Structure formats: structure tokens, C-alpha cells
Amino acid sequence: MGDRHHHGHGDARPHRHEHRTEHRHRGASPFHRLARLLSPHSHETAGRLDSALESSARGMRALWVSLAVLGVTALAQAVVVAVSGSVALLGDTVHNAADALTAVPLGIAFLLGRRAATRRFTYGYGRAEDLAGIAIVLTIAASAAFTGWTALDRLLDPRPVEHIPVVAVAALVGFAGNEWVARYRIRVGRAIGSAALVADGLHARTDGFTSLAVLLGAGGAALGWRFADPAVGLAITAAIVLVLRDAAREVFRRVMDAVDPALVDRAEQALTRVPGVRGVGELRLRWIGHRLRAEVAVVVDGEATVREAHRVAVDAEHALLHAVPRLTAALVHADPEPAPGTADPHLPLAHHAAR
């Protein structure tokens, strides 16, 4: 698919020009990546893959790999649960299984995000990823509640733990599996800009903490302290709540269209360096899933022709796509530079803005 440009020229007079343009960059196949090394600023779109689709594919791969690792981890722990009868390890196994299953809504979100925009969903389906992030946060909250309840129940009704060495080994396996998955998900999530995948990685980390609780509890039980397991469980519950706070904050910010202010600064700096741009007006950035969109108004020469203003707007868009990581679309509006004695070209819109 080639570049798409939408133009609105309600008034073609030289002193007033409006330009709206949307441009989608695309990633390259291995062959074209080699070609880009020889011509790094080429923007031919033929034979290229959409970079957003490429990032979704990375997210899907991260989900499948982590699902397999956590599935094997939960299965190994389930065998030990059957042998030892450890209630604490049972809870850890349930957490690991639940964590693996969070890949399902997130995977669905990644698949939906790859669908093309429609006349009903004109921005596409990237918001499904944010909904999946909310589901993951709720899952972390449920894990914290389950862990706290189990710890309190064990505190009120202490029970001996059998086959302590085997339980300790299973706990180590659970921690190792969860921590590996957490690091992998968080790394890929940050690389592709997916808050939901980062939250899912934090969720895996909470389950790793739960595994450590089982290990420490088993150690305390081996020393004859009956309250070791529930005491550590309560401490881990507090740690899970802290992780829940971080995950909820990240997902909440994404749902509320928050962006890193450094990205806004970076975009403004890139625009001011574009020849023909005499000022930067309103600038907005928003995430849709793990993709960024931009909307900006730039000030151009009020005497410029439509074609000249169009060229400046395209150059401004081009600069944004290079300067802002994971930006896949930009909408640029060109405003004429104010001239003494002339009316504000946006005056007809003033009564709408006051509503």
C-alpha cells in the first residue's frame, strides 16, 4: 500500500492554506533491509512490511514463547502438588496457570490490532490492546487477593508441609520460569511500545514472588516454624500490591492517552528544524495499542502557494516519522503566518471551541 494523503482546501487563496496528510511507514523484508543499509533514507513502499504488523508479530511471538514456558512450569509444579499435597504450592501453580492464560486476551488484542481500519472503527482496532491491559491488571489484583486470603487462612489454620525438598525445588522452578517470562515480556513490550505486554510481564513477576514465598515458607517449615508459610505469604502479597500499582498506573496512563513528555519535546524540536516551518502550534500524540499517532499544526509563510505549503507540511510529517519512535501516522495542518491587519483565519471556528 502506498502513501495516503488527504487534503482539505476549503480556501485556495495564497494567504490561507490547510493541509492534512496521513503517512504510514513500513518495515522492510530482510532483502529490503539490506537495500536500506545502502540507501538509508529511501522511502519506497513497494515490497515492504508494515512496521506495526512487524511489532505485533513480535508481541505474538513473545506470548507464545512465554505461554509454553509457563505451561511447562505449571505442569511440573502440578506433579509435585500431587505428590506433596502442598497447599502453598497449589496456589503457586494456579497463579502460573492463570498467568499463562493471560496470553489469550492479549493475543486476541494483537490479532485484532492487525486488522485494517473500517468506516466504523476509523482508527483501527489497536484499543483492544488497552482493554487487554485492563484485564491483566484485574488478574494481578485477583492474584493478590488470592495470595492474601490463602496466607491468612494458613495463618489461622497452620498445616504441616510434606516432602519439603521437593516442594523447594518446585518453587525454584516456578520462580525461574516466571522471572524469565517476566523479563522477556517486559523487554519486548517496551521495544514495541505495548503497555499491556509490559503489564503482563509484571504479572509474571508477581507469580515469581509467590514462588519465592513457597520456597521461604518451605525453609521455615523445615526449621519447625509453623507460621513461616503464611507470614511470607503476607509479605509477598504486599509486594504483589506494589507491582499491581505500577501495572495499573501504566495501563491507566495509556487508556487516558498519556505520552512521555520527552516524545512531545522531541517532536517539537524536529518540526522547528524543517525548512519553511515558522512555528509549531498545537501538537498532540496518542497511543493506539502499541502505535503512536500525531496531530500537529505548523505555521508557514502566509504568502506561500498551496503547493509550497503542501511541501512544507509533507516535510514536517517526514521529520516527525523519523524523529519519534513507533510513530506510524501523522496529521499535519498548515496555518498561515499572521499578518498585520488580517483577520484570524480560524475565527469562524471560535464559537465551536467555546462549547
C-alpha positions in Angstrom: 0.0 0.0 0.0 1.4 3.3 -0.9 1.4 6.6 0.9 -2.0 8.1 1.6 -2.6 11.8 1.6 -5.9 13.5 2.5 -6.2 17.2 1.5 -8.8 19.7 2.6 -8.5 23.0 0.7 -11.6 25.0 1.6 -9.9 28.2 0.5 -7.2 28.1 -2.1 -6.2 31.7 -1.8 -2.4 32.2 -1.4 -2.7 33.7 2.1 -4.6 30.8 3.6 -3.8 27.1 3.2 -4.9 24.0 5.0 -3.1 20.7 4.6 -4.0 17.4 6.2 -1.9 14.4 5.5 -1.5 10.8 6.8 1.5 8.8 6.1 2.3 5.2 7.1 5.8 4.0 7.3 6.5 0.3 6.6 9.2 -2.0 7.9 11.3 -3.9 5.3 11.8 -7.6 4.5 15.4 -8.9 5.0 16.2 -8.2 1.4 15.0 -4.6 1.6 16.7 -4.1 4.9 20.0 -4.8 3.2 19.0 -2.3 0.5 18.2 0.3 3.2 21.7 0.0 4.5 22.9 1.3 1.1 20.2 3.9 0.9 19.0 4.6 4.5 16.7 7.5 3.6 14.8 5.8 0.8 11.0 5.6 1.4 9.9 3.4 -1.4 7.0 1.3 -0.1 6.9 -1.5 -2.7 7.7 -4.9 -1.2 7.8 -3.6 2.5 6.0 -5.0 5.5 4.1 -2.7 7.8 6.3 -2.0 10.8 3.2 -2.1 13.0 2.4 -5.6 11.8 6.0 -6.5 12.4 5.8 -5.3 16.0 2.5 -7.2 16.5 4.2 -10.3 15.3 7.0 -9.8 17.9 4.3 -9.4 20.5 2.6 -12.6 19.4 5.9 -14.5 19.4 6.6 -13.3 23.0 3.2 -14.5 24.0 3.5 -18.0 22.5 7.0 -18.5 23.9 6.0 -17.3 27.4 2.9 -19.4 27.3 5.0 -22.5 26.5 7.5 -21.8 29.3 4.8 -21.1 31.9 2.8 -24.1 30.8 5.7 -26.4 31.3 6.4 -24.7 34.7 2.8 -25.1 35.9 2.8 -28.8 34.7 5.9 -29.6 36.6 4.6 -27.9 39.8 1.3 -29.7 39.4 3.1 -33.1 39.6 4.8 -32.0 42.8 1.5 -30.8 44.3 0.0 -34.2 43.6 2.9 -35.9 45.5 3.4 -33.4 48.4 -0.2 -32.1 48.9 1.3 -28.7 49.5 -1.5 -26.1 49.5 1.0 -23.2 49.1 2.5 -24.8 46.0 -1.0 -25.5 44.7 -1.7 -21.7 44.9 1.6 -21.0 43.1 0.6 -23.5 40.4 -2.8 -21.8 40.0 -1.0 -18.4 39.6 1.3 -19.7 37.0 -1.6 -21.3 35.0 -3.6 -18.0 35.3 -0.5 -16.1 34.1 -0.1 -18.3 31.1 -3.8 -17.8 30.2 -3.5 -14.0 30.2 -1.7 -14.6 26.9 -5.1 -15.4 25.4 -6.8 -11.9 25.7 -3.6 -10.2 24.8 -3.1 -12.5 21.8 -6.6 -11.7 20.6 -5.8 -8.0 21.0 -2.7 -8.3 18.9 -4.6 -10.1 16.2 -7.4 -7.5 16.3 -4.8 -4.7 16.1 -3.6 -6.0 12.8 -7.0 -5.6 11.2 -7.4 -2.7 8.8 -9.4 0.3 9.8 -13.1 0.4 8.8 -15.7 3.1 8.3 -17.0 2.3 11.8 -13.6 1.8 13.5 -11.8 4.5 11.6 -8.7 4.4 13.9 -8.5 0.6 13.6 -8.6 -1.9 16.5 -5.5 -1.0 18.4 -7.5 -0.1 21.5 -8.2 -3.8 22.1 -4.7 -4.0 23.4 -5.5 -1.4 26.1 -8.6 -3.4 27.1 -6.4 -6.5 27.4 -4.1 -4.5 29.7 -7.1 -3.7 31.9 -7.9 -7.4 32.0 -4.3 -8.2 33.0 -4.4 -5.6 35.8 -7.6 -7.2 37.1 -5.9 -10.6 37.0 -3.0 -9.2 39.0 -5.5 -7.8 41.6 -7.2 -11.2 41.8 -3.8 -12.9 42.3 -3.0 -10.5 45.2 -6.4 -11.2 46.8 -6.0 -15.0 46.4 -2.5 -14.9 47.8 -3.5 -12.8 50.8 -6.6 -14.9 51.5 -4.5 -18.1 51.3 -1.9 -16.7 53.6 -4.5 -15.6 56.2 -6.2 -19.0 56.0 -2.9 -20.7 56.6 -2.1 -18.3 59.5 -5.4 -19.2 61.2 -5.1 -22.9 60.5 -1.4 -23.9 60.2 -0.7 -27.2 58.4 2.5 -29.2 58.0 4.2 -29.3 54.7 5.3 -32.7 53.4 8.2 -33.5 51.0 9.8 -30.2 51.8 12.9 -30.7 49.5 10.7 -31.5 46.5 8.5 -28.5 47.2 11.5 -26.2 47.4 12.8 -27.4 44.1 9.4 -26.9 42.5 9.3 -23.4 44.0 12.7 -22.6 42.4 11.4 -23.9 39.1 8.4 -21.7 39.4 10.5 -18.6 40.2 12.9 -19.2 37.4 10.2 -19.8 34.8 8.2 -16.7 35.8 11.2 -14.4 36.1 12.4 -15.4 32.6 9.0 -14.8 31.2 8.7 -11.5 33.0 12.0 -10.2 31.6 11.1 -11.4 28.1 7.6 -9.9 28.1 8.7 -6.6 29.6 11.7 -6.3 27.1 9.5 -7.0 24.1 6.7 -4.9 25.4 8.9 -1.8 25.9 10.5 -2.4 22.5 7.2 -2.4 20.6 5.5 0.1 22.9 2.9 -2.3 24.3 1.8 -1.3 27.8 -0.4 -4.4 28.0 2.5 -6.7 27.3 4.6 -4.9 29.9 1.8 -5.3 32.5 1.6 -9.0 31.6 5.3 -9.2 32.3 4.9 -7.6 35.7 2.1 -10.1 36.3 4.6 -12.9 35.6 7.0 -11.3 38.1 4.3 -11.3 40.8 3.9 -15.0 40.3 7.7 -15.4 40.6 7.4 -13.7 44.0 4.7 -16.1 45.0 7.1 -19.0 44.1 9.7 -17.4 46.4 7.2 -17.3 49.1 6.7 -21.0 48.8 10.4 -21.6 48.9 10.9 -19.4 52.0 7.9 -21.0 53.6 9.2 -24.4 53.0 12.5 -23.4 54.6 10.8 -22.1 57.7 8.7 -25.3 57.9 11.9 -27.3 57.7 13.1 -25.4 60.7 9.9 -26.2 62.6 8.3 -22.8 62.4 4.6 -23.4 61.6 3.8 -19.8 60.7 6.7 -19.4 58.2 4.5 -20.1 55.2 1.6 -17.7 56.0 4.0 -14.9 57.2 6.0 -15.0 54.0 2.8 -15.2 52.0 1.5 -12.0 53.5 4.8 -10.3 52.8 4.6 -11.4 49.1 1.0 -10.2 49.0 2.3 -6.7 49.9 4.9 -7.0 47.1 2.3 -8.0 44.6 0.2 -5.0 45.5 3.2 -2.7 44.7 3.6 -4.4 41.3 -0.2 -4.0 40.8 0.2 -0.3 41.4 2.9 0.1 38.8 1.0 -2.0 36.2 -2.3 -0.2 36.9 -0.6 3.2 36.5 1.0 2.3 33.2 -2.2 0.9 31.7 -4.3 3.8 33.1 -2.0 6.3 31.5 -2.2 4.5 28.2 -6.0 4.4 28.3 -6.0 8.1 29.1 -3.8 8.9 26.1 -0.8 9.9 28.2 2.6 10.0 26.5 6.1 10.6 27.7 6.6 14.4 27.6 10.1 13.8 26.2 8.4 12.5 23.0 6.5 15.8 22.7 9.7 17.7 23.1 11.4 15.5 20.5 8.6 16.1 18.0 8.7 19.9 18.5 12.4 20.0 18.1 12.2 18.0 14.8 9.5 20.3 13.5 11.3 23.5 14.2 14.2 22.3 12.1 12.1 21.8 9.0 12.7 24.5 6.3 9.6 26.6 5.9 8.1 25.9 9.3 8.0 29.2 11.1 6.3 27.9 14.3 4.7 24.9 15.9 1.1 25.3 17.2 -1.0 22.6 18.8 0.8 19.2 19.0 -0.9 16.0 20.1 0.4 12.5 20.4 -1.6 9.4 21.3 -1.1 5.7 21.6 -3.5 3.3 19.8 -2.3 0.0 21.1 1.4 0.0 20.6 1.4 2.5 17.8 1.7 6.3 18.0 -0.3 8.9 16.1 0.4 12.6 15.8 -1.7 15.6 15.1 0.1 19.0 14.7 -0.4 22.5 13.4 2.6 24.2 11.8 2.9 27.9 10.9 4.0 28.6 7.3 4.5 31.7 5.1 1.2 33.4 4.7 2.0 34.2 1.1 3.0 30.7 0.2 1.1 28.9 -2.6 -0.9 25.8 -1.9 1.9 23.6 -3.4 4.6 25.3 -1.3 2.6 24.9 1.9 1.9 21.3 0.9 5.6 20.6 0.5 6.4 22.1 4.0 3.6 20.0 5.6 4.9 16.8 3.9 8.5 17.6 5.0 7.2 18.2 8.6 5.4 14.9 8.6 8.5 13.2 7.2 10.6 14.7 10.0 8.2 13.5 12.7 8.2 9.9 11.4 12.0 9.9 11.6 12.2 11.6 15.0 9.5 9.9 17.1 9.9 6.2 17.7 7.0 4.0 16.8 5.1 6.8 15.2 3.1 5.3 12.3 0.8 8.1 11.3 0.8 11.9 11.4 -1.8 14.5 10.6 -0.3 17.9 9.7 -2.3 21.2 9.5 -0.6 24.2 7.9 -1.6 27.7 9.3 -0.6 30.9 7.6 1.7 33.2 9.5 -0.3 36.1 11.0 -0.1 39.4 9.1 -0.9 42.9 10.5 -4.4 43.9 9.7 -5.7 40.5 8.7 -8.4 38.5 10.5 -7.7 35.3 12.3 -8.3 32.6 9.7 -9.8 30.4 12.4 -12.3 33.0 13.6 -15.3 31.1 12.0 -14.5 28.2 14.4 -14.3 30.3 17.6 -17.9 29.7 18.6 -17.4 25.9 18.3 -14.3 26.0 20.6 -16.2 27.8 23.3 -18.7 25.0 23.7 
